[in-house]
């Protein structure tokens, strides 16, 4: 058995602390970008509306309230492609997120080296590794799509995960319990962590979808735009479509998580399924997301109903990780607490 390295474990915790601090600064930069850019866009829209109003008055045409306000719901490009304008706060925020992810990755790696194994053998390690993958997935998607508008939500969730890991789930460096000393730990848990990271991203987009949908409805009624920062966010339909595609990938990963978990259970305990609490909730999550994909694809459950189903699925993931791991006894009680 590989000897433990407590000193390296302390360095890992220091890396996690530094990463959390850097993510916090990135969160502030993303919020600054939303505030600054929405104010700039609002000023441009007001000038355009005034010019349009003067033209209409000069032509002798009556000016409606919608024309004076510059039109309907103003949103970002639905394709989520990068525009030509340079948003300095957003660029700073992304650079800080990259730096934070590098520091965070160093913390995950040193934790694994300190323990002499893969760093996801308990709740602390699962959460810190999962938070790192959330940031990495977000940055990888940024290579193809301009999702900087969701950066505030993503960095906030990563910070919450790191704080929760350090305060509620902290576990010293240690060896795995015998049942986890298997190559299936690498296969089963790594896919579960990656799928959870993708679900975290779609959860953020679903929340934004609900906010944007309500804003679009209010503007359609001619009411004042009280959420002007949402101008940087694509329309609700675009958010829904992109979230659906990511959820489809994550659902495939969760399906493999369920399958590989059953195979591992047969290797460890001599049965594929035993209605253990953890097994049941893993299946519940699969059912919820399967229902979400089926309802949206065949039953026309689009819009806010689809967003709520996606959110409910993620809440089940959170419940499975926190409440089930801590308060339900079973064969999967490996929280390390």
Secondary structure, DSSP 8 states (H G I E B T S, - for coil): -----HHHHHHHHHHHHHHHHHHHHHHHHHHHHHHHHHHHHHHHHHHHHHHHHHHHHHTT----HHHHTTSS-----TT----SS--HHHHHHHHHHHHHHHHHHHHHHHHHHHHTS-S-SSHHHHHHHHHHHHHHHHHHHHTTS--GGGHHHHHHHHHHHHHHHHHTS---S----GGG-SHHIIIIIHHHHHHHHHHHHHHHHHHHHHHHHHHHHHHHTT---S-GGGGGS--HHHHHHHHHHHHHHHHHHHHHHHHHHHHHHHHHHS-S----HHHHHHHHHHHHHHHHHHHHHHS---THHHHHHHHHHHHHHHHIIIIIHHH--STT-----
